[in-house]
Amino acid sequence: MLTVDQARERWRGVLAPIVTPFDETGAVDFAALHTNLQWLLDRGARHGNTVILAAGSGGDFPMMSLEER
């Protein structure tokens, strides 16, 4: 468990919610997810300047299995 000060130090910068891509069968499309994350990293997203909100920021959480979450 993080303290408030640890959370403030660790989670700062731009909050970047990403939508979880699914394939035609309804499973998480990990290749597409990797591509999306790489796009953010290529444009400077780093620890200390970006917080990536994944697995539910777009309302996709209930569509995912426990393993996918």
All heavy atoms as TSV, in Angstrom:
chain	resi	resn	atom	element	x	y	z
A	1	MET	N	N	0.841	-1.174	0.000
A	1	MET	CA	C	0.000	0.000	0.000
A	1	MET	C	C	0.889	1.241	0.000
A	1	MET	O	O	1.828	1.339	0.780
A	1	MET	CB	C	-0.883	-0.031	1.239
A	1	MET	CG	C	-1.785	1.129	1.354
A	1	MET	SD	S	-3.325	0.713	0.561
A	1	MET	CE	C	-4.476	1.520	1.564
A	2	LEU	N	N	0.568	2.156	-0.915
A	2	LEU	CA	C	1.337	3.393	-1.004
A	2	LEU	C	C	0.811	4.430	-0.023
A	2	LEU	O	O	-0.395	4.516	0.226
A	2	LEU	CB	C	1.222	3.981	-2.408
A	2	LEU	CG	C	1.834	3.199	-3.559
A	2	LEU	CD1	C	1.542	3.904	-4.872
A	2	LEU	CD2	C	3.304	3.022	-3.377
A	3	THR	N	N	1.716	5.237	0.492
A	3	THR	CA	C	1.296	6.393	1.276
A	3	THR	C	C	0.841	7.478	0.300
A	3	THR	O	O	1.101	7.396	-0.912
A	3	THR	CB	C	2.456	6.940	2.130
A	3	THR	OG1	O	3.450	7.476	1.257
A	3	THR	CG2	C	3.045	5.855	3.031
A	4	VAL	N	N	0.212	8.484	0.809
A	4	VAL	CA	C	-0.226	9.597	-0.038
A	4	VAL	C	C	0.970	10.248	-0.721
A	4	VAL	O	O	0.933	10.537	-1.918
A	4	VAL	CB	C	-1.026	10.639	0.784
A	4	VAL	CG1	C	-1.310	11.888	-0.033
A	4	VAL	CG2	C	-2.318	10.023	1.305
A	5	ASP	N	N	2.044	10.449	0.004
A	5	ASP	CA	C	3.236	11.071	-0.583
A	5	ASP	C	C	3.858	10.183	-1.668
A	5	ASP	O	O	4.303	10.676	-2.706
A	5	ASP	CB	C	4.278	11.384	0.495
A	5	ASP	CG	C	3.863	12.540	1.384
A	5	ASP	OD1	O	3.056	13.383	0.933
A	5	ASP	OD2	O	4.355	12.608	2.529
A	6	GLN	N	N	3.879	8.862	-1.444
A	6	GLN	CA	C	4.407	7.948	-2.451
A	6	GLN	C	C	3.541	7.970	-3.706
A	6	GLN	O	O	4.062	7.957	-4.821
A	6	GLN	CB	C	4.478	6.527	-1.901
A	6	GLN	CG	C	5.557	6.326	-0.867
A	6	GLN	CD	C	5.433	4.978	-0.183
A	6	GLN	OE1	O	4.342	4.481	0.070
A	6	GLN	NE2	N	6.579	4.385	0.140
A	7	ALA	N	N	2.233	8.001	-3.538
A	7	ALA	CA	C	1.324	8.049	-4.686
A	7	ALA	C	C	1.518	9.338	-5.472
A	7	ALA	O	O	1.544	9.320	-6.705
A	7	ALA	CB	C	-0.118	7.918	-4.225
A	8	ARG	N	N	1.670	10.444	-4.778
A	8	ARG	CA	C	1.887	11.724	-5.469
A	8	ARG	C	C	3.185	11.723	-6.258
A	8	ARG	O	O	3.256	12.270	-7.355
A	8	ARG	CB	C	1.889	12.867	-4.464
A	8	ARG	CG	C	0.529	13.224	-3.973
A	8	ARG	CD	C	0.573	14.433	-3.071
A	8	ARG	NE	N	-0.769	14.726	-2.596
A	8	ARG	CZ	C	-1.058	15.138	-1.384
A	8	ARG	NH1	N	-0.094	15.348	-0.498
A	8	ARG	NH2	N	-2.305	15.371	-1.043
A	9	GLU	N	N	4.212	11.106	-5.698
A	9	GLU	CA	C	5.501	11.042	-6.387
A	9	GLU	C	C	5.433	10.099	-7.587
A	9	GLU	O	O	5.992	10.382	-8.641
A	9	GLU	CB	C	6.588	10.563	-5.411
A	9	GLU	CG	C	7.947	10.381	-6.035
A	9	GLU	CD	C	8.565	11.660	-6.577
A	9	GLU	OE1	O	8.237	12.761	-6.080
A	9	GLU	OE2	O	9.376	11.565	-7.515
A	10	ARG	N	N	4.741	9.002	-7.431
A	10	ARG	CA	C	4.711	7.972	-8.471
A	10	ARG	C	C	3.742	8.288	-9.594
A	10	ARG	O	O	4.028	8.016	-10.757
A	10	ARG	CB	C	4.318	6.656	-7.806
A	10	ARG	CG	C	4.414	5.475	-8.690
A	10	ARG	CD	C	4.141	4.233	-7.891
A	10	ARG	NE	N	4.516	3.063	-8.630
A	10	ARG	CZ	C	4.399	1.847	-8.190
A	10	ARG	NH1	N	3.928	1.628	-6.990
A	10	ARG	NH2	N	4.751	0.837	-8.915
A	11	TRP	N	N	2.578	8.803	-9.258
A	11	TRP	CA	C	1.518	9.015	-10.249
A	11	TRP	C	C	1.316	10.503	-10.494
A	11	TRP	O	O	0.500	11.155	-9.846
A	11	TRP	CB	C	0.216	8.380	-9.781
A	11	TRP	CG	C	0.334	6.894	-9.615
A	11	TRP	CD1	C	1.030	6.046	-10.408
A	11	TRP	CD2	C	-0.247	6.098	-8.591
A	11	TRP	NE1	N	0.911	4.766	-9.948
A	11	TRP	CE2	C	0.133	4.767	-8.840
A	11	TRP	CE3	C	-1.064	6.385	-7.499
A	11	TRP	CZ2	C	-0.273	3.716	-8.025
A	11	TRP	CZ3	C	-1.457	5.335	-6.685
A	11	TRP	CH2	C	-1.065	4.023	-6.963
A	12	ARG	N	N	2.037	11.016	-11.452
A	12	ARG	CA	C	1.893	12.425	-11.808
A	12	ARG	C	C	2.062	12.558	-13.306
A	12	ARG	O	O	2.636	11.700	-13.971
A	12	ARG	CB	C	2.894	13.286	-11.057
A	12	ARG	CG	C	4.309	12.895	-11.312
A	12	ARG	CD	C	5.258	13.692	-10.479
A	12	ARG	NE	N	6.601	13.209	-10.810
A	12	ARG	CZ	C	7.679	13.678	-10.298
A	12	ARG	NH1	N	7.632	14.654	-9.445
A	12	ARG	NH2	N	8.847	13.188	-10.646
A	13	GLY	N	N	1.550	13.633	-13.814
A	13	GLY	CA	C	1.642	13.874	-15.242
A	13	GLY	C	C	0.290	13.714	-15.905
A	13	GLY	O	O	-0.755	13.843	-15.288
A	14	VAL	N	N	0.322	13.398	-17.172
A	14	VAL	CA	C	-0.876	13.233	-17.983
A	14	VAL	C	C	-1.523	11.893	-17.668
A	14	VAL	O	O	-0.851	10.875	-17.586
A	14	VAL	CB	C	-0.513	13.295	-19.487
A	14	VAL	CG1	C	-1.714	12.999	-20.353
A	14	VAL	CG2	C	0.090	14.638	-19.824
A	15	LEU	N	N	-2.843	11.891	-17.466
A	15	LEU	CA	C	-3.590	10.645	-17.321
A	15	LEU	C	C	-4.042	10.223	-18.708
A	15	LEU	O	O	-4.780	10.942	-19.374
A	15	LEU	CB	C	-4.798	10.832	-16.402
A	15	LEU	CG	C	-4.475	11.248	-14.972
A	15	LEU	CD1	C	-5.761	11.470	-14.185
A	15	LEU	CD2	C	-3.600	10.228	-14.285
A	16	ALA	N	N	-3.565	9.065	-19.155
A	16	ALA	CA	C	-3.836	8.607	-20.518
A	16	ALA	C	C	-4.713	7.351	-20.475
A	16	ALA	O	O	-4.205	6.240	-20.378
A	16	ALA	CB	C	-2.527	8.318	-21.238
A	17	PRO	N	N	-6.048	7.533	-20.534
A	17	PRO	CA	C	-6.908	6.348	-20.573
A	17	PRO	C	C	-6.829	5.698	-21.948
A	17	PRO	O	O	-6.901	6.375	-22.968
A	17	PRO	CB	C	-8.299	6.900	-20.300
A	17	PRO	CG	C	-8.245	8.324	-20.720
A	17	PRO	CD	C	-6.818	8.772	-20.545
A	18	ILE	N	N	-6.611	4.392	-21.967
A	18	ILE	CA	C	-6.570	3.679	-23.238
A	18	ILE	C	C	-7.712	2.665	-23.259
A	18	ILE	O	O	-8.042	2.058	-22.251
A	18	ILE	CB	C	-5.215	2.992	-23.478
A	18	ILE	CG1	C	-4.898	1.977	-22.384
A	18	ILE	CG2	C	-4.108	4.013	-23.592
A	18	ILE	CD1	C	-3.695	1.120	-22.683
A	19	VAL	N	N	-8.301	2.522	-24.403
A	19	VAL	CA	C	-9.373	1.555	-24.587
A	19	VAL	C	C	-8.742	0.200	-24.886
A	19	VAL	O	O	-7.795	0.100	-25.662
A	19	VAL	CB	C	-10.302	1.986	-25.747
A	19	VAL	CG1	C	-11.341	0.925	-26.027
A	19	VAL	CG2	C	-10.960	3.316	-25.408
A	20	THR	N	N	-9.252	-0.838	-24.276
A	20	THR	CA	C	-8.751	-2.181	-24.524
A	20	THR	C	C	-9.306	-2.688	-25.851
A	20	THR	O	O	-10.527	-2.774	-26.007
A	20	THR	CB	C	-9.183	-3.133	-23.390
A	20	THR	OG1	O	-8.747	-2.600	-22.137
A	20	THR	CG2	C	-8.588	-4.524	-23.587
A	21	PRO	N	N	-8.435	-3.029	-26.808
A	21	PRO	CA	C	-8.929	-3.553	-28.083
A	21	PRO	C	C	-9.285	-5.042	-27.956
A	21	PRO	O	O	-8.575	-5.805	-27.308
A	21	PRO	CB	C	-7.749	-3.355	-29.034
A	21	PRO	CG	C	-6.547	-3.359	-28.149
A	21	PRO	CD	C	-6.987	-2.828	-26.817
A	22	PHE	N	N	-10.393	-5.423	-28.564
A	22	PHE	CA	C	-10.829	-6.817	-28.584
A	22	PHE	C	C	-10.822	-7.324	-30.019
A	22	PHE	O	O	-11.049	-6.575	-30.962
A	22	PHE	CB	C	-12.243	-6.940	-28.004
A	22	PHE	CG	C	-12.326	-6.575	-26.547
A	22	PHE	CD1	C	-12.714	-5.308	-26.156
A	22	PHE	CD2	C	-12.008	-7.506	-25.570
A	22	PHE	CE1	C	-12.789	-4.962	-24.813
A	22	PHE	CE2	C	-12.078	-7.171	-24.225
A	22	PHE	CZ	C	-12.469	-5.898	-23.843
A	23	ASP	N	N	-10.601	-8.638	-30.178
A	23	ASP	CA	C	-10.652	-9.222	-31.517
A	23	ASP	C	C	-12.079	-9.679	-31.827
A	23	ASP	O	O	-12.995	-9.454	-31.035
A	23	ASP	CB	C	-9.641	-10.360	-31.674
A	23	ASP	CG	C	-9.925	-11.575	-30.805
A	23	ASP	OD1	O	-11.063	-11.724	-30.308
A	23	ASP	OD2	O	-9.003	-12.398	-30.627
A	24	GLU	N	N	-12.247	-10.313	-32.971
A	24	GLU	CA	C	-13.582	-10.711	-33.421
A	24	GLU	C	C	-14.228	-11.768	-32.530
A	24	GLU	O	O	-15.444	-11.943	-32.541
A	24	GLU	CB	C	-13.554	-11.176	-34.877
A	24	GLU	CG	C	-12.687	-12.388	-35.143
A	24	GLU	CD	C	-11.190	-12.080	-35.267
A	24	GLU	OE1	O	-10.802	-10.901	-35.354
A	24	GLU	OE2	O	-10.406	-13.039	-35.259
A	25	THR	N	N	-13.423	-12.456	-31.708
A	25	THR	CA	C	-13.989	-13.472	-30.800
A	25	THR	C	C	-14.338	-12.889	-29.435
A	25	THR	O	O	-14.890	-13.579	-28.594
A	25	THR	CB	C	-12.997	-14.642	-30.595
A	25	THR	OG1	O	-11.869	-14.170	-29.840
A	25	THR	CG2	C	-12.571	-15.247	-31.919
A	26	GLY	N	N	-13.958	-11.631	-29.212
A	26	GLY	CA	C	-14.231	-10.985	-27.927
A	26	GLY	C	C	-13.071	-11.051	-26.958
A	26	GLY	O	O	-13.158	-10.539	-25.850
A	27	ALA	N	N	-11.960	-11.670	-27.370
A	27	ALA	CA	C	-10.764	-11.738	-26.525
A	27	ALA	C	C	-9.952	-10.458	-26.680
A	27	ALA	O	O	-10.029	-9.776	-27.697
A	27	ALA	CB	C	-9.909	-12.945	-26.914
A	28	VAL	N	N	-9.163	-10.142	-25.660
A	28	VAL	CA	C	-8.289	-8.973	-25.747
A	28	VAL	C	C	-7.303	-9.183	-26.892
A	28	VAL	O	O	-6.679	-10.228	-27.016
A	28	VAL	CB	C	-7.535	-8.746	-24.426
A	28	VAL	CG1	C	-6.504	-7.643	-24.569
A	28	VAL	CG2	C	-8.499	-8.404	-23.303
A	29	ASP	N	N	-7.164	-8.169	-27.728
A	29	ASP	CA	C	-6.216	-8.195	-28.838
A	29	ASP	C	C	-4.900	-7.602	-28.331
A	29	ASP	O	O	-4.680	-6.395	-28.379
A	29	ASP	CB	C	-6.770	-7.389	-30.011
A	29	ASP	CG	C	-5.899	-7.463	-31.245
A	29	ASP	OD1	O	-4.700	-7.789	-31.121
A	29	ASP	OD2	O	-6.427	-7.178	-32.335
A	30	PHE	N	N	-4.035	-8.484	-27.814
A	30	PHE	CA	C	-2.798	-8.014	-27.189
A	30	PHE	C	C	-1.849	-7.370	-28.185
A	30	PHE	O	O	-1.101	-6.459	-27.827
A	30	PHE	CB	C	-2.124	-9.158	-26.428
A	30	PHE	CG	C	-2.868	-9.528	-25.171
A	30	PHE	CD1	C	-3.675	-10.649	-25.138
A	30	PHE	CD2	C	-2.781	-8.743	-24.039
A	30	PHE	CE1	C	-4.368	-10.988	-23.991
A	30	PHE	CE2	C	-3.471	-9.061	-22.888
A	30	PHE	CZ	C	-4.275	-10.192	-22.861
A	31	ALA	N	N	-1.862	-7.805	-29.429
A	31	ALA	CA	C	-0.998	-7.182	-30.440
A	31	ALA	C	C	-1.422	-5.729	-30.672
A	31	ALA	O	O	-0.577	-4.834	-30.750
A	31	ALA	CB	C	-1.041	-7.974	-31.742
A	32	ALA	N	N	-2.711	-5.500	-30.771
A	32	ALA	CA	C	-3.208	-4.128	-30.958
A	32	ALA	C	C	-2.947	-3.283	-29.714
A	32	ALA	O	O	-2.595	-2.104	-29.817
A	32	ALA	CB	C	-4.695	-4.146	-31.290
A	33	LEU	N	N	-3.087	-3.879	-28.543
A	33	LEU	CA	C	-2.808	-3.164	-27.296
A	33	LEU	C	C	-1.336	-2.761	-27.244
A	33	LEU	O	O	-1.005	-1.620	-26.899
A	33	LEU	CB	C	-3.170	-4.044	-26.095
A	33	LEU	CG	C	-2.949	-3.444	-24.719
A	33	LEU	CD1	C	-3.750	-2.168	-24.530
A	33	LEU	CD2	C	-3.312	-4.468	-23.643
A	34	HIS	N	N	-0.455	-3.662	-27.627
A	34	HIS	CA	C	0.976	-3.360	-27.676
A	34	HIS	C	C	1.251	-2.207	-28.629
A	34	HIS	O	O	2.022	-1.294	-28.314
A	34	HIS	CB	C	1.764	-4.604	-28.095
A	34	HIS	CG	C	3.225	-4.356	-28.193
A	34	HIS	ND1	N	3.840	-3.973	-29.357
A	34	HIS	CD2	C	4.202	-4.418	-27.253
A	34	HIS	CE1	C	5.129	-3.812	-29.138
A	34	HIS	NE2	N	5.379	-4.081	-27.872
A	35	THR	N	N	0.615	-2.235	-29.791
A	35	THR	CA	C	0.790	-1.161	-30.775
A	35	THR	C	C	0.362	0.183	-30.190
A	35	THR	O	O	1.057	1.196	-30.344
A	35	THR	CB	C	-0.008	-1.468	-32.054
A	35	THR	OG1	O	0.501	-2.674	-32.625
A	35	THR	CG2	C	0.103	-0.341	-33.070
A	36	ASN	N	N	-0.777	0.205	-29.503
A	36	ASN	CA	C	-1.270	1.449	-28.898
A	36	ASN	C	C	-0.316	1.953	-27.823
A	36	ASN	O	O	-0.028	3.158	-27.749
A	36	ASN	CB	C	-2.658	1.238	-28.300
A	36	ASN	CG	C	-3.716	1.013	-29.343
A	36	ASN	OD1	O	-3.520	1.283	-30.523
A	36	ASN	ND2	N	-4.855	0.503	-28.918
A	37	LEU	N	N	0.167	1.051	-26.990
A	37	LEU	CA	C	1.100	1.456	-25.938
A	37	LEU	C	C	2.428	1.928	-26.519
A	37	LEU	O	O	2.999	2.913	-26.047
A	37	LEU	CB	C	1.330	0.300	-24.966
A	37	LEU	CG	C	0.144	-0.043	-24.078
A	37	LEU	CD1	C	0.405	-1.337	-23.322
A	37	LEU	CD2	C	-0.169	1.088	-23.127
A	38	GLN	N	N	2.891	1.249	-27.546
A	38	GLN	CA	C	4.144	1.664	-28.182
A	38	GLN	C	C	4.022	3.066	-28.767
A	38	GLN	O	O	4.964	3.860	-28.719
A	38	GLN	CB	C	4.565	0.658	-29.255
A	38	GLN	CG	C	5.970	0.878	-29.760
A	38	GLN	CD	C	7.004	0.723	-28.662
A	38	GLN	OE1	O	7.053	-0.305	-28.003
A	38	GLN	NE2	N	7.809	1.745	-28.451
A	39	TRP	N	N	2.848	3.387	-29.308
A	39	TRP	CA	C	2.598	4.724	-29.859
A	39	TRP	C	C	2.786	5.777	-28.767
A	39	TRP	O	O	3.419	6.813	-28.988
A	39	TRP	CB	C	1.183	4.768	-30.441
A	39	TRP	CG	C	0.861	6.029	-31.175
A	39	TRP	CD1	C	1.058	6.290	-32.496
A	39	TRP	CD2	C	0.266	7.214	-30.619
A	39	TRP	NE1	N	0.633	7.558	-32.792
A	39	TRP	CE2	C	0.141	8.150	-31.662
A	39	TRP	CE3	C	-0.171	7.575	-29.354
A	39	TRP	CZ2	C	-0.403	9.410	-31.469
A	39	TRP	CZ3	C	-0.700	8.835	-29.153
A	39	TRP	CH2	C	-0.817	9.735	-30.211
A	40	LEU	N	N	2.244	5.502	-27.572
A	40	LEU	CA	C	2.403	6.445	-26.462
A	40	LEU	C	C	3.876	6.571	-26.050
A	40	LEU	O	O	4.380	7.681	-25.843
A	40	LEU	CB	C	1.588	5.995	-25.252
A	40	LEU	CG	C	0.083	6.177	-25.324
A	40	LEU	CD1	C	-0.592	5.484	-24.148
A	40	LEU	CD2	C	-0.277	7.649	-25.335
A	41	LEU	N	N	4.560	5.439	-25.942
A	41	LEU	CA	C	5.969	5.458	-25.548
A	41	LEU	C	C	6.833	6.174	-26.576
A	41	LEU	O	O	7.740	6.929	-26.208
A	41	LEU	CB	C	6.468	4.029	-25.336
A	41	LEU	CG	C	5.810	3.265	-24.183
A	41	LEU	CD1	C	6.247	1.807	-24.200
A	41	LEU	CD2	C	6.101	3.923	-22.849
A	42	ASP	N	N	6.546	5.967	-27.838
A	42	ASP	CA	C	7.305	6.635	-28.904
A	42	ASP	C	C	7.143	8.147	-28.863
A	42	ASP	O	O	7.986	8.875	-29.378
A	42	ASP	CB	C	6.870	6.123	-30.285
A	42	ASP	CG	C	7.312	4.693	-30.552
A	42	ASP	OD1	O	8.170	4.164	-29.811
A	42	ASP	OD2	O	6.769	4.094	-31.503
A	43	ARG	N	N	6.083	8.611	-28.267
A	43	ARG	CA	C	5.820	10.049	-28.181
A	43	ARG	C	C	6.178	10.638	-26.824
A	43	ARG	O	O	5.815	11.750	-26.497
A	43	ARG	CB	C	4.369	10.323	-28.541
A	43	ARG	CG	C	4.199	10.268	-30.054
A	43	ARG	CD	C	2.820	9.872	-30.508
A	43	ARG	NE	N	2.794	9.774	-31.961
A	43	ARG	CZ	C	3.245	8.731	-32.654
A	43	ARG	NH1	N	3.763	7.695	-32.037
A	43	ARG	NH2	N	3.192	8.707	-33.970
A	44	GLY	N	N	6.899	9.851	-26.008
A	44	GLY	CA	C	7.464	10.403	-24.778
A	44	GLY	C	C	6.799	10.009	-23.480
A	44	GLY	O	O	7.199	10.502	-22.426
A	45	ALA	N	N	5.793	9.164	-23.513
A	45	ALA	CA	C	5.164	8.732	-22.265
A	45	ALA	C	C	6.187	7.951	-21.444
A	45	ALA	O	O	6.792	7.003	-21.933
A	45	ALA	CB	C	3.947	7.866	-22.557
A	46	ARG	N	N	6.387	8.379	-20.215
A	46	ARG	CA	C	7.373	7.750	-19.330
A	46	ARG	C	C	6.874	7.829	-17.887
A	46	ARG	O	O	6.043	8.657	-17.550
A	46	ARG	CB	C	8.724	8.473	-19.391
A	46	ARG	CG	C	9.412	8.438	-20.729
A	46	ARG	CD	C	9.971	7.059	-21.021
A	46	ARG	NE	N	10.660	7.001	-22.285
A	46	ARG	CZ	C	10.091	6.746	-23.459
A	46	ARG	NH1	N	8.798	6.568	-23.551
A	46	ARG	NH2	N	10.807	6.675	-24.556
A	47	HIS	N	N	7.479	7.004	-17.034
A	47	HIS	CA	C	7.237	7.077	-15.597
A	47	HIS	C	C	7.581	8.492	-15.134
A	47	HIS	O	O	8.655	9.004	-15.451
A	47	HIS	CB	C	8.117	6.049	-14.882
A	47	HIS	CG	C	7.928	6.024	-13.410
A	47	HIS	ND1	N	8.694	6.766	-12.558
A	47	HIS	CD2	C	7.045	5.363	-12.643
A	47	HIS	CE1	C	8.306	6.560	-11.322
A	47	HIS	NE2	N	7.299	5.700	-11.352
A	48	GLY	N	N	6.667	9.116	-14.462
A	48	GLY	CA	C	6.902	10.480	-13.989
A	48	GLY	C	C	6.208	11.540	-14.820
A	48	GLY	O	O	6.036	12.663	-14.368
A	49	ASN	N	N	5.797	11.202	-16.073
A	49	ASN	CA	C	5.076	12.199	-16.868
A	49	ASN	C	C	3.751	11.671	-17.429
A	49	ASN	O	O	2.990	12.430	-18.003
A	49	ASN	CB	C	5.948	12.769	-17.989
A	49	ASN	CG	C	6.192	11.796	-19.138
A	49	ASN	OD1	O	5.640	10.706	-19.200
A	49	ASN	ND2	N	7.042	12.199	-20.066
A	50	THR	N	N	3.494	10.373	-17.278
A	50	THR	CA	C	2.268	9.790	-17.817
A	50	THR	C	C	1.776	8.670	-16.908
A	50	THR	O	O	2.567	7.843	-16.459
A	50	THR	CB	C	2.509	9.193	-19.218
A	50	THR	OG1	O	3.095	10.191	-20.057
A	50	THR	CG2	C	1.222	8.700	-19.852
A	51	VAL	N	N	0.489	8.662	-16.647
A	51	VAL	CA	C	-0.159	7.556	-15.950
A	51	VAL	C	C	-1.092	6.903	-16.964
A	51	VAL	O	O	-2.004	7.543	-17.479
A	51	VAL	CB	C	-0.971	8.038	-14.730
A	51	VAL	CG1	C	-1.699	6.877	-14.065
A	51	VAL	CG2	C	-0.065	8.755	-13.742
A	52	ILE	N	N	-0.835	5.636	-17.282
A	52	ILE	CA	C	-1.657	4.919	-18.260
A	52	ILE	C	C	-2.775	4.201	-17.516
A	52	ILE	O	O	-2.517	3.371	-16.642
A	52	ILE	CB	C	-0.810	3.936	-19.083
A	52	ILE	CG1	C	0.244	4.717	-19.884
A	52	ILE	CG2	C	-1.697	3.103	-20.005
A	52	ILE	CD1	C	1.249	3.854	-20.590
A	53	LEU	N	N	-3.996	4.544	-17.850
A	53	LEU	CA	C	-5.173	3.929	-17.242
A	53	LEU	C	C	-5.677	2.847	-18.181
A	53	LEU	O	O	-6.241	3.141	-19.230
A	53	LEU	CB	C	-6.254	4.987	-17.003
A	53	LEU	CG	C	-5.836	6.188	-16.159
A	53	LEU	CD1	C	-6.921	7.252	-16.161
A	53	LEU	CD2	C	-5.497	5.762	-14.749
A	54	ALA	N	N	-5.435	1.596	-17.826
A	54	ALA	CA	C	-5.777	0.482	-18.700
A	54	ALA	C	C	-6.780	-0.449	-18.042
A	54	ALA	O	O	-6.992	-0.399	-16.841
A	54	ALA	CB	C	-4.510	-0.291	-19.047
A	55	ALA	N	N	-7.382	-1.305	-18.866
A	55	ALA	CA	C	-8.288	-2.368	-18.409
A	55	ALA	C	C	-9.508	-1.814	-17.685
A	55	ALA	O	O	-9.809	-2.185	-16.569
A	55	ALA	CB	C	-7.551	-3.383	-17.546
A	56	GLY	N	N	-10.192	-0.949	-18.333
A	56	GLY	CA	C	-11.441	-0.497	-17.752
A	56	GLY	C	C	-11.712	0.983	-17.862
A	56	GLY	O	O	-12.804	1.441	-17.549
A	57	SER	N	N	-10.736	1.741	-18.317
A	57	SER	CA	C	-10.936	3.183	-18.388
A	57	SER	C	C	-11.991	3.578	-19.414
A	57	SER	O	O	-12.555	4.647	-19.350
A	57	SER	CB	C	-9.615	3.885	-18.700
A	57	SER	OG	O	-9.095	3.432	-19.932
A	58	GLY	N	N	-12.269	2.675	-20.353
A	58	GLY	CA	C	-13.279	2.965	-21.373
A	58	GLY	C	C	-14.546	2.143	-21.196
A	58	GLY	O	O	-15.301	1.973	-22.134
A	59	GLY	N	N	-14.751	1.589	-20.002
A	59	GLY	CA	C	-15.927	0.778	-19.759
A	59	GLY	C	C	-15.774	-0.652	-20.232
A	59	GLY	O	O	-16.739	-1.405	-20.300
A	60	ASP	N	N	-14.553	-1.059	-20.546
A	60	ASP	CA	C	-14.319	-2.395	-21.079
A	60	ASP	C	C	-14.080	-3.451	-20.008
A	60	ASP	O	O	-14.062	-4.636	-20.288
A	60	ASP	CB	C	-13.157	-2.389	-22.070
A	60	ASP	CG	C	-12.014	-1.490	-21.663
A	60	ASP	OD1	O	-12.015	-1.014	-20.530
A	60	ASP	OD2	O	-11.120	-1.256	-22.483
A	61	PHE	N	N	-13.940	-3.056	-18.768
A	61	PHE	CA	C	-13.647	-3.977	-17.664
A	61	PHE	C	C	-14.616	-5.154	-17.594
A	61	PHE	O	O	-14.174	-6.297	-17.471
A	61	PHE	CB	C	-13.644	-3.190	-16.352
A	61	PHE	CG	C	-13.236	-3.976	-15.158
A	61	PHE	CD1	C	-11.898	-4.236	-14.903
A	61	PHE	CD2	C	-14.183	-4.457	-14.275
A	61	PHE	CE1	C	-11.510	-4.956	-13.782
A	61	PHE	CE2	C	-13.812	-5.176	-13.153
A	61	PHE	CZ	C	-12.474	-5.422	-12.907
A	62	PRO	N	N	-15.934	-4.951	-17.673
A	62	PRO	CA	C	-16.841	-6.097	-17.551
A	62	PRO	C	C	-16.771	-7.065	-18.729
A	62	PRO	O	O	-17.261	-8.184	-18.631
A	62	PRO	CB	C	-18.230	-5.481	-17.443
A	62	PRO	CG	C	-18.099	-4.054	-17.781
A	62	PRO	CD	C	-16.654	-3.697	-17.735
A	63	MET	N	N	-16.179	-6.663	-19.832
A	63	MET	CA	C	-16.068	-7.527	-21.003
A	63	MET	C	C	-14.852	-8.449	-20.927
A	63	MET	O	O	-14.684	-9.318	-21.758
A	63	MET	CB	C	-15.960	-6.679	-22.280
A	63	MET	CG	C	-17.132	-5.757	-22.515
A	63	MET	SD	S	-18.675	-6.660	-22.703
A	63	MET	CE	C	-18.337	-7.565	-24.186
A	64	MET	N	N	-14.006	-8.273	-19.901
A	64	MET	CA	C	-12.754	-9.000	-19.815
A	64	MET	C	C	-12.845	-10.138	-18.802
A	64	MET	O	O	-13.541	-10.021	-17.782
A	64	MET	CB	C	-11.638	-8.047	-19.405
A	64	MET	CG	C	-11.473	-6.876	-20.366
A	64	MET	SD	S	-10.462	-5.583	-19.697
A	64	MET	CE	C	-8.867	-6.212	-20.072
A	65	SER	N	N	-12.134	-11.227	-19.088
A	65	SER	CA	C	-12.056	-12.335	-18.130
A	65	SER	C	C	-11.126	-11.916	-16.982
A	65	SER	O	O	-10.393	-10.919	-17.080
A	65	SER	CB	C	-11.511	-13.583	-18.813
A	65	SER	OG	O	-10.132	-13.408	-19.118
A	66	LEU	N	N	-11.113	-12.684	-15.913
A	66	LEU	CA	C	-10.216	-12.384	-14.810
A	66	LEU	C	C	-8.757	-12.435	-15.259
A	66	LEU	O	O	-7.952	-11.601	-14.845
A	66	LEU	CB	C	-10.445	-13.358	-13.655
A	66	LEU	CG	C	-11.761	-13.210	-12.912
A	66	LEU	CD1	C	-11.915	-14.299	-11.859
A	66	LEU	CD2	C	-11.877	-11.835	-12.263
A	67	GLU	N	N	-8.419	-13.381	-16.117
A	67	GLU	CA	C	-7.041	-13.466	-16.618
A	67	GLU	C	C	-6.665	-12.232	-17.423
A	67	GLU	O	O	-5.549	-11.733	-17.328
A	67	GLU	CB	C	-6.869	-14.711	-17.487
A	67	GLU	CG	C	-6.802	-15.998	-16.710
A	67	GLU	CD	C	-6.598	-17.190	-17.629
A	67	GLU	OE1	O	-6.911	-17.111	-18.835
A	67	GLU	OE2	O	-6.129	-18.214	-17.108
A	68	GLU	N	N	-7.589	-11.744	-18.251
A	68	GLU	CA	C	-7.303	-10.569	-19.073
A	68	GLU	C	C	-7.138	-9.328	-18.219
A	68	GLU	O	O	-6.317	-8.474	-18.511
A	68	GLU	CB	C	-8.406	-10.369	-20.105
A	68	GLU	CG	C	-8.415	-11.426	-21.163
A	68	GLU	CD	C	-9.627	-11.339	-22.082
A	68	GLU	OE1	O	-10.711	-10.902	-21.638
A	68	GLU	OE2	O	-9.480	-11.730	-23.251
A	69	ARG	N	N	-7.932	-9.215	-17.173
A	69	ARG	CA	C	-7.793	-8.053	-16.284
A	69	ARG	C	C	-6.439	-8.055	-15.624
A	69	ARG	O	O	-5.831	-7.079	-15.383
A	69	ARG	CB	C	-8.875	-8.067	-15.208
A	69	ARG	CG	C	-10.227	-7.821	-15.762
A	69	ARG	CD	C	-11.254	-7.857	-14.671
A	69	ARG	NE	N	-12.551	-8.178	-15.242
A	69	ARG	CZ	C	-13.560	-8.682	-14.566
A	69	ARG	NH1	N	-13.436	-8.920	-13.274
A	69	ARG	NH2	N	-14.685	-8.934	-15.131
